[in-house]
Amino acid sequence: MTMAAWANEEMGSGVCAECHAAIAKQYAITGMARTAGAVSPRLVPAGEFTHAPSSVRYRLEEKDKGIEMQFSRAGSDWSGARRLEWFVGSGGLGRSFLFSAGSFLFQAPISYYASSGKWQISPGYERLPRMDLTRAVEGACLQCHASRTQPIAGTQNGFAQPPFLEGGVSCERCHGAGKAHVEAMRRGAKASTAIVNPAKLDAAARDSVCAQCHLTGAARVARRNAGSARYQPGARLSDTLAVFVWPQMDGSPDATSHYERLNRSACKKASGDKLWCGSCHDPHGAREQSAAHYRARCESCHRQKGCAEKAAVRQARGNDCVACHMPKGESHMVEHVAFTDHGIVRRAPGAMRERGARELTAFFPGAEERDLAMAYSVVAMTEPAVRLRALQLLEAAAARDKEDVAVLAQLAQFRDRMGRADLAEPLYERVLLLDPGHGAAAVNLGIYRVKRGDTAGAISLWERALRRNPAQTGVRTNLAVALAQSGKLAEAEAALLQALEYDPDAEAPRRLLGEIRGRR
């Protein structure tokens, strides 16, 4: 079922609550139910801090029944503000924030961390020498934080307002679209098979409900045969996604690694399908339970042999199995945040690192060579040692299927980076023939067009790419150069002003704007 078709079948958690009021009330206070929402006054306290690498001073304060992010730089008159409209994160560890520019959604570079009770720079922005307000929030970004999202077709980060109809993980994210079930019950049916109970599914389908958000692996690839279909509870995640992992994980857990780490644990290997997320967690109840609750879950299997620690040590630790065997570890992806390690270690380890060959392996059975090629192309961005392997696999996959847009686009970018314009350009042309809305292909093909002297062709391609996401600073700057070369100085100036509206701390368009104004 496509995302559009799925949306037509969803009813919303409010309808579920009409019959399941007690469960709905209990679930509403959980972290999963509060992972996204509209920003309101006093959601988080006001504050301010300076990000040293960029020298940008951020100030957060309540304004107009919301929160405004103000920014400035000492010693200059440069300043501005953005209204923070949406948050992601339950607040247990912290929250990040989103803002709109027209119908397009972007990530703010600041977050509020509950552990320190302070505002600080967001993950991924820590070392940037300037402020970046152009990180697009795509539909897939919101899938694990919000429900019933409303992406605008043909755009990268365009959304109808509001961008999601339900904050948090809705009932239907785990139980499936509810329209058929609700209609059956309203007709007076005593039971309906049109709703999913994860606990009654086979193990692979059951576990997929949790894995849809808690399994990222080293690479997560959309299956070729899935098309525009999205994962639906009751199905297997492997039908729509291929997930690849390294032979060993490092010692830093994250929320999206819980499922992988659990599956690598000795407990899971010994218990098989008997052990799953629901063995310890009540999805309708509070995420954090008492030490006694988790100890009881451990002792349901470990009754015959007591803890190796001395009684005095156990007592001092509150007889807390989790404290020793599932310790919290600093995330390698998010500073200021610690996640519970679901690897269920025998003894708390020191920092572990990858060992052995850097060979990706499929987490689920059924992955194809094409999926492996896409996975290697993803990790090759940060793993130079696997780039040759990625290129070889992509070439083989492209030879097998000359209409696989995802493979062709990745292969084109590899050849582009190798300086092989003769091989990259026809691939970009092929991609746009198959998918006229492919943004990256339009951007890169535009560069080849302008080098060939086809300025008008480049302008057309870049304008097409900017309709998908208007905050691409490099693209808009290139567009301005091409317009100026065509003698359209007023249009070039307007393009640069738009670039600075989206990205006010960008140096290249600011410098070029001064040059064009001088020429005018």
C-alpha positions as CSV (number, residue, x, y, z in Angstrom):
1,M,0.0,0.0,0.0
2,T,1.4,3.4,-1.0
3,M,1.7,6.2,1.6
4,A,-1.3,8.1,0.0
5,A,-3.5,5.0,0.1
6,W,-2.4,4.2,3.7
7,A,-3.3,7.8,4.7
8,N,-6.9,7.3,3.4
9,E,-7.2,4.2,5.6
10,E,-6.0,5.8,8.9
11,M,-8.5,7.1,11.4
12,G,-6.3,8.6,14.1
13,S,-5.8,7.6,17.7
14,G,-8.7,9.7,18.9
15,V,-11.1,7.3,17.2
16,C,-9.3,4.3,18.8
17,A,-9.8,6.0,22.2
18,E,-13.5,5.9,21.8
19,C,-13.5,2.2,22.5
20,H,-10.1,1.8,24.2
21,A,-10.2,4.7,26.6
22,A,-8.2,3.2,29.4
23,I,-5.4,2.0,27.2
24,A,-5.4,5.4,25.3
25,K,-5.1,7.3,28.6
26,Q,-2.3,5.1,29.8
27,Y,-0.4,5.3,26.5
28,A,-0.8,9.1,26.2
29,I,1.8,9.7,29.0
30,T,4.4,7.5,27.5
31,G,7.5,8.7,25.7
32,M,6.5,7.1,22.5
33,A,3.2,9.0,22.5
34,R,5.0,12.4,22.9
35,T,7.9,12.2,20.4
36,A,6.6,15.1,18.3
37,G,4.2,18.0,18.5
38,A,3.6,21.7,18.2
39,V,5.8,24.0,20.2
40,S,3.9,25.8,23.0
41,P,4.9,28.3,25.7
42,R,6.9,26.9,28.6
43,L,7.5,23.6,26.7
44,V,11.2,24.2,27.6
45,P,12.8,27.1,29.5
46,A,14.3,30.2,27.9
47,G,18.1,30.2,27.6
48,E,21.1,31.3,25.6
49,F,24.6,30.0,24.7
50,T,27.4,30.7,22.2
51,H,28.5,28.0,19.8
52,A,32.3,28.4,19.8
53,P,33.3,27.1,16.3
54,S,30.8,29.5,14.6
55,S,30.9,32.3,17.2
56,V,27.1,32.4,16.8
57,R,25.1,33.5,19.9
58,Y,21.8,31.8,20.3
59,R,19.0,33.1,22.5
60,L,15.8,31.2,23.1
61,E,12.8,33.0,24.5
62,E,9.0,32.8,24.6
63,K,7.3,35.0,22.0
64,D,3.9,35.1,20.5
65,K,2.7,31.9,22.4
66,G,5.7,30.0,21.2
67,I,9.5,29.9,21.2
68,E,11.8,32.1,19.0
69,M,15.4,31.3,18.2
70,Q,17.4,34.5,17.9
71,F,20.9,34.5,16.5
72,S,23.7,37.0,16.3
73,R,27.5,37.3,16.2
74,A,29.6,39.4,18.5
75,G,31.3,42.3,16.9
76,S,28.9,42.6,14.0
77,D,25.4,43.8,13.3
78,W,24.5,40.4,11.7
79,S,21.4,38.9,13.4
80,G,18.1,37.2,12.8
81,A,15.4,34.9,14.2
82,R,13.3,31.9,13.4
83,R,10.1,30.8,15.1
84,L,10.4,27.2,16.3
85,E,7.1,25.6,15.4
86,W,7.5,21.9,16.0
87,F,9.5,19.7,18.3
88,V,10.8,16.1,18.0
89,G,11.8,14.0,21.0
90,S,9.8,13.0,24.0
91,G,11.7,15.3,26.4
92,G,13.1,12.4,28.5
93,L,16.5,12.9,27.0
94,G,15.9,16.2,25.2
95,R,14.1,17.8,22.2
96,S,15.1,19.1,18.8
97,F,13.1,21.7,16.9
98,L,11.8,22.4,13.4
99,F,10.8,25.6,11.6
100,S,9.0,26.4,8.4
101,A,9.9,28.6,5.4
102,G,6.7,28.7,3.4
103,S,5.6,25.1,3.0
104,F,9.1,23.7,3.5
105,L,10.4,22.3,6.8
106,F,13.9,22.6,8.2
107,Q,15.8,21.5,11.3
108,A,17.0,24.1,13.8
109,P,20.6,23.8,14.8
110,I,19.9,23.9,18.5
111,S,18.4,21.4,21.0
112,Y,17.3,21.3,24.6
113,Y,19.0,18.6,26.6
114,A,17.1,17.3,29.7
115,S,20.2,15.8,31.3
116,S,21.9,19.1,31.7
117,G,18.8,21.3,31.6
118,K,20.4,23.5,29.0
119,W,20.2,24.5,25.4
120,Q,23.1,23.4,23.2
121,I,24.0,22.8,19.6
122,S,22.2,20.0,17.9
123,P,23.8,16.7,16.8
124,G,25.7,17.0,13.5
125,Y,26.3,20.8,13.9
126,E,28.9,20.7,16.6
127,R,32.0,21.5,14.5
128,L,30.5,23.7,11.8
129,P,32.3,27.0,11.4
130,R,29.0,28.8,10.6
131,M,25.3,28.6,11.2
132,D,23.3,26.3,9.0
133,L,19.6,26.7,8.7
134,T,19.2,24.6,5.5
135,R,18.9,21.0,6.7
136,A,15.8,19.7,5.1
137,V,13.4,17.6,7.1
138,E,12.1,14.9,4.7
139,G,9.1,12.7,5.2
140,A,11.3,9.8,6.2
141,C,12.8,11.9,9.0
142,L,9.5,12.3,10.7
143,Q,8.3,8.7,10.3
144,C,9.7,7.6,13.7
145,H,8.7,10.7,15.6
146,A,5.3,11.6,14.2
147,S,2.3,10.0,12.6
148,R,0.0,10.7,9.7
149,T,2.6,13.0,8.1
150,Q,1.5,15.2,5.2
151,P,4.4,15.4,2.7
152,I,3.8,17.3,-0.6
153,A,4.5,15.1,-3.6
154,G,7.3,16.2,-5.8
155,T,9.2,18.0,-3.1
156,Q,12.0,17.0,-0.8
157,N,10.8,18.7,2.3
158,G,7.5,20.3,1.5
159,F,4.6,19.6,3.8
160,A,1.0,20.6,4.1
161,Q,0.1,22.4,7.3
162,P,0.4,21.0,9.8
163,P,3.2,18.7,8.7
164,F,1.7,15.8,10.7
165,L,-1.8,15.2,12.0
166,E,-0.7,13.3,15.1
167,G,2.4,13.9,17.3
168,G,4.2,10.8,18.5
169,V,3.8,7.2,17.6
170,S,0.1,6.7,16.9
171,C,-2.0,3.5,17.6
172,E,-2.0,2.8,13.9
173,R,1.8,2.8,13.6
174,C,1.8,-0.5,15.5
175,H,-1.7,-1.9,14.9
176,G,-2.2,-0.9,11.3
177,A,-4.6,1.4,9.6
178,G,-7.9,1.3,11.5
179,K,-10.6,2.1,9.0
180,A,-11.8,-1.4,8.2
181,H,-11.7,-2.4,11.9
182,V,-13.7,0.7,13.0
183,E,-16.3,0.2,10.3
184,A,-16.7,-3.5,11.3
185,M,-17.1,-2.7,15.0
186,R,-19.6,0.1,14.2
187,R,-21.6,-2.4,12.3
188,G,-21.9,-4.4,15.4
189,A,-19.3,-7.0,14.8
190,K,-18.1,-8.8,17.9
191,A,-14.6,-9.1,16.6
192,S,-12.6,-7.9,13.7
193,T,-9.5,-9.4,12.1
194,A,-8.8,-6.1,10.3
195,I,-6.6,-4.8,13.1
196,V,-3.1,-6.0,14.0
197,N,-2.1,-7.4,17.4
198,P,1.7,-7.5,17.2
199,A,1.9,-10.1,20.0
200,K,-0.1,-12.6,17.9
201,L,2.0,-12.3,14.8
202,D,4.7,-14.7,13.7
203,A,8.1,-13.6,15.2
204,A,9.4,-11.8,12.1
205,A,6.3,-9.8,11.6
206,R,5.9,-9.1,15.4
207,D,9.5,-7.9,15.7
208,S,9.1,-5.7,12.6
209,V,6.7,-3.5,14.4
210,C,9.5,-2.4,16.8
211,A,12.3,-2.6,14.2
212,Q,10.6,-0.1,11.9
213,C,12.0,2.6,14.2
214,H,14.6,0.9,16.4
215,L,16.8,-0.7,13.6
216,T,18.9,1.4,11.4
217,G,22.1,-0.7,11.0
218,A,24.9,0.6,9.0
219,A,22.7,1.1,6.0
220,R,18.9,1.0,5.4
221,V,17.9,0.6,1.8
222,A,14.5,0.7,0.1
223,R,13.9,-2.6,-1.7
224,R,13.6,-2.3,-5.5
225,N,10.4,-4.4,-5.6
226,A,8.7,-2.3,-2.9
227,G,8.2,0.7,-5.2
228,S,6.4,3.4,-3.3
229,A,4.9,1.0,-0.8
230,R,5.6,1.7,2.9
231,Y,5.9,-0.7,5.7
232,Q,2.6,-1.8,7.3
233,P,2.2,-3.5,10.7
234,G,1.4,-7.1,10.1
235,A,4.0,-7.4,7.3
236,R,7.7,-8.1,7.5
237,L,10.0,-5.1,7.5
238,S,12.2,-7.0,5.1
239,D,9.5,-6.8,2.4
240,T,10.1,-3.1,2.0
241,L,13.6,-2.5,3.5
242,A,16.9,-4.2,3.4
243,V,19.1,-3.5,6.4
244,F,22.8,-4.1,6.5
245,V,25.1,-4.3,9.5
246,W,28.8,-4.5,10.2
247,P,30.2,-7.8,11.7
248,Q,30.5,-6.1,15.1
249,M,29.0,-3.0,16.7
250,D,31.0,-0.4,18.6
251,G,30.3,0.2,22.3
252,S,28.0,3.2,21.8
253,P,24.2,2.5,21.8
254,D,21.6,4.6,20.1
255,A,17.8,4.5,20.1
256,T,17.9,3.2,16.5
257,S,20.3,0.4,17.5
258,H,18.3,-1.3,20.2
259,Y,16.9,-4.0,18.0
260,E,20.2,-4.9,16.5
261,R,22.0,-5.0,19.8
262,L,19.3,-7.2,21.4
263,N,19.6,-9.6,18.5
264,R,23.4,-9.8,19.0
265,S,23.0,-10.6,22.7
266,A,23.7,-14.0,24.2
267,C,20.2,-13.9,25.7
268,K,18.5,-13.6,22.4
269,K,20.7,-16.2,20.7
270,A,19.8,-18.7,23.5
271,S,16.1,-17.7,23.7
272,G,15.3,-17.4,20.0
273,D,11.9,-16.1,19.1
274,K,10.8,-16.3,22.8
275,L,12.7,-13.1,23.6
276,W,11.5,-9.9,22.0
277,C,10.9,-6.2,22.9
278,G,7.6,-7.0,24.5
279,S,9.3,-9.5,26.9
280,C,10.3,-6.5,29.0
281,H,8.5,-3.5,27.7
282,D,4.7,-2.8,27.8
283,P,4.2,-0.6,24.8
284,H,1.1,0.9,26.3
285,G,2.8,1.7,29.6
286,A,5.7,3.8,30.9
287,R,9.0,3.2,29.2
288,E,10.9,3.4,32.5
289,Q,10.0,0.7,34.9
290,S,11.4,-0.1,38.3
291,A,14.6,-2.2,38.9
292,A,12.3,-4.9,40.4
293,H,10.2,-5.0,37.2
294,Y,13.2,-5.7,35.0
295,R,14.8,-8.1,37.6
296,A,11.6,-10.1,37.5
297,R,11.8,-10.3,33.7
298,C,15.5,-11.5,33.9
299,E,14.7,-14.0,36.6
300,S,11.9,-15.5,34.5
301,C,14.8,-17.2,32.6
302,H,17.6,-17.0,35.1
303,R,16.0,-18.6,38.1
304,Q,18.4,-21.4,38.7
305,K,21.6,-19.4,39.0
306,G,22.0,-16.3,41.1
307,C,24.0,-13.3,40.3
308,A,27.8,-13.7,40.5
309,E,28.2,-10.5,42.5
310,K,28.3,-10.7,46.2
311,A,25.1,-10.0,48.1
312,A,26.5,-6.7,49.5
313,V,27.4,-5.4,46.1
314,R,24.0,-6.4,44.7
315,Q,22.3,-4.7,47.6
316,A,24.3,-1.5,47.1
317,R,23.2,-1.5,43.5
318,G,19.6,-2.1,44.4
319,N,19.5,-5.6,42.9
320,D,19.4,-3.8,39.6
321,C,20.2,-6.3,36.8
322,V,20.0,-3.5,34.2
323,A,22.6,-1.4,35.9
324,C,25.2,-4.1,35.3
325,H,24.1,-5.9,32.2
326,M,22.4,-3.1,30.2
327,P,24.3,0.0,31.2
328,K,23.7,3.4,29.7
329,G,26.3,4.4,27.3
330,E,27.2,7.8,25.8
331,S,25.8,7.9,22.2
332,H,28.4,8.2,19.4
333,M,25.8,10.1,17.4
334,V,24.3,12.5,20.0
335,E,26.4,14.3,22.5
336,H,25.0,15.0,26.0
337,V,22.8,11.9,25.7
338,A,23.1,8.3,27.0
339,F,21.1,5.3,25.8
340,T,20.5,1.9,27.4
341,D,22.6,-0.8,25.9
342,H,20.3,-3.6,24.8
343,G,23.3,-5.9,24.1
344,I,22.8,-7.5,27.6
345,V,26.5,-7.8,28.3
346,R,27.8,-10.3,30.8
347,R,30.0,-7.5,32.3
348,A,30.1,-3.9,31.5
349,P,32.7,-3.5,28.7
350,G,35.2,-0.8,28.0
351,A,35.0,1.0,24.7
352,M,34.6,-1.6,21.9
353,R,35.6,-1.1,18.4
354,E,35.0,-2.8,15.1
355,R,37.1,-5.9,14.5
356,G,37.6,-8.1,11.5
357,A,36.8,-7.5,7.8
358,R,34.7,-4.5,6.9
359,E,32.1,-6.6,5.2
360,L,28.4,-5.6,5.3
361,T,26.0,-8.4,6.0
362,A,22.2,-8.5,5.6
363,F,20.3,-8.3,8.8
364,F,17.2,-9.9,7.3
365,P,17.2,-12.9,4.8
366,G,16.3,-12.2,1.2
367,A,18.5,-9.2,0.5
368,E,19.7,-9.0,-3.1
369,E,23.0,-8.0,-4.7
370,R,21.3,-4.8,-5.7
371,D,20.5,-4.0,-2.1
372,L,24.0,-4.7,-1.1
373,A,25.3,-2.3,-3.8
374,M,23.1,0.5,-2.5
375,A,24.2,-0.3,1.1
376,Y,27.9,0.0,0.3
377,S,27.2,3.2,-1.6
378,V,25.7,4.7,1.5
379,V,28.5,3.7,3.9
380,A,31.2,4.7,1.3
381,M,30.4,8.3,2.1
382,T,32.3,7.9,5.4
383,E,34.2,4.7,4.8
384,P,36.9,5.3,2.1
385,A,38.1,1.7,2.3
386,V,34.8,0.3,0.8
387,R,34.4,2.8,-2.1
388,L,35.9,0.5,-4.7
389,R,33.6,-2.4,-3.6
390,A,30.7,0.0,-3.8
391,L,31.5,1.1,-7.3
392,Q,32.0,-2.5,-8.5
393,L,28.6,-3.6,-7.1
394,L,26.8,-0.5,-8.4
395,E,28.2,-1.1,-11.9
396,A,27.0,-4.7,-11.8
397,A,23.6,-3.7,-10.5
398,A,23.2,-1.0,-13.2
399,A,24.1,-3.6,-15.9
400,R,21.4,-6.0,-14.7
401,D,18.7,-3.3,-14.5
402,K,18.9,-0.2,-16.6
403,E,15.8,1.3,-15.1
404,D,16.7,1.2,-11.4
405,V,16.8,4.9,-10.7
406,A,18.3,4.6,-7.3
407,V,21.2,2.6,-8.5
408,L,21.8,4.7,-11.6
409,A,21.8,7.9,-9.5
410,Q,24.3,6.5,-7.0
411,L,26.6,5.2,-9.8
412,A,26.4,8.6,-11.5
413,Q,27.5,10.4,-8.4
414,F,30.5,7.9,-7.9
415,R,31.6,8.6,-11.5
416,D,31.1,12.3,-11.0
417,R,33.4,12.3,-8.0
418,M,36.0,10.3,-10.0
419,G,36.1,13.1,-12.6
420,R,34.5,10.9,-15.2
421,A,32.1,13.3,-16.8
422,D,31.9,11.2,-19.9
423,L,30.3,8.4,-17.8
424,A,28.4,10.5,-15.3
425,E,26.5,12.8,-17.6
426,P,24.6,10.2,-19.6
427,L,23.7,8.5,-16.4
428,Y,22.2,11.7,-15.0
429,E,20.3,12.1,-18.3
430,R,19.0,8.6,-17.9
431,V,17.9,9.2,-14.3
432,L,15.9,12.3,-15.3
433,L,14.3,10.5,-18.2
434,L,13.0,7.8,-15.8
435,D,12.3,10.3,-12.9
436,P,12.0,13.9,-14.1
437,G,11.7,15.0,-10.4
438,H,15.0,13.6,-9.3
439,G,16.6,16.6,-7.6
440,A,20.3,15.5,-7.3
441,A,20.4,14.5,-10.9
442,A,19.0,17.9,-12.0
443,V,21.6,19.7,-9.9
444,N,24.6,17.8,-11.2
445,L,23.4,17.6,-14.8
446,G,23.0,21.4,-14.7
447,I,26.7,21.7,-13.8
448,Y,27.6,19.7,-16.9
449,R,25.2,21.8,-19.0
450,V,26.8,25.1,-18.0
451,K,30.3,23.7,-18.7
452,R,29.2,22.9,-22.2
453,G,27.9,26.5,-22.7
454,D,24.3,25.5,-22.3
455,T,23.5,28.2,-19.7
456,A,19.7,28.2,-20.4
457,G,19.6,24.4,-20.0
458,A,21.5,24.7,-16.6
459,I,19.1,27.4,-15.4
460,S,16.1,25.3,-16.2
461,L,17.5,22.3,-14.4
462,W,18.5,24.3,-11.3
463,E,15.1,26.0,-11.1
464,R,13.5,22.5,-11.2
465,A,15.7,21.4,-8.3
466,L,14.9,24.4,-6.3
467,R,11.2,23.7,-6.6
468,R,11.8,20.5,-4.7
469,N,13.8,22.3,-2.0
470,P,14.4,26.1,-2.2
471,A,17.1,26.2,0.5
472,Q,20.0,24.7,-1.6
473,T,22.6,27.5,-1.2
474,G,25.1,26.1,-3.7
475,V,22.4,25.5,-6.4
476,R,20.9,29.0,-5.9
477,T,24.4,30.6,-6.1
478,N,25.2,28.7,-9.3
479,L,21.8,29.8,-10.7
480,A,22.7,33.4,-9.9
481,V,26.1,33.1,-11.7
482,A,24.4,31.6,-14.7
483,L,21.8,34.4,-14.7
484,A,24.5,37.1,-14.4
485,Q,26.4,35.5,-17.3
486,S,23.2,35.8,-19.4
487,G,23.0,39.5,-18.6
488,K,20.1,39.1,-16.2
489,L,21.6,40.9,-13.3
490,A,18.4,41.8,-11.5
491,E,17.3,38.2,-11.5
492,A,20.7,37.1,-10.3
493,E,20.5,39.6,-7.4
494,A,17.0,38.3,-6.5
495,A,18.3,34.7,-6.5
496,L,21.2,35.7,-4.1
497,L,18.8,37.5,-1.8
498,Q,16.6,34.4,-1.7
499,A,19.7,32.3,-0.9
500,L,20.6,34.6,2.0
501,E,17.0,34.5,3.2
502,Y,17.2,30.8,3.7
503,D,20.9,30.7,4.7
504,P,21.8,34.0,6.2
505,D,25.3,33.0,7.3
506,A,26.4,31.8,3.9
507,E,29.5,33.7,2.6
508,A,29.5,32.8,-1.1
509,P,26.2,34.4,-2.0
510,R,26.9,37.4,0.2
511,R,30.2,38.0,-1.6
512,L,28.7,37.4,-5.1
513,L,25.8,39.8,-4.2
514,G,28.3,42.6,-3.5
515,E,30.0,41.9,-6.9
516,I,26.7,42.0,-8.8
517,R,25.5,45.1,-7.1
518,G,28.8,46.7,-8.0
519,R,28.4,45.8,-11.6
520,R,24.8,47.2,-11.7
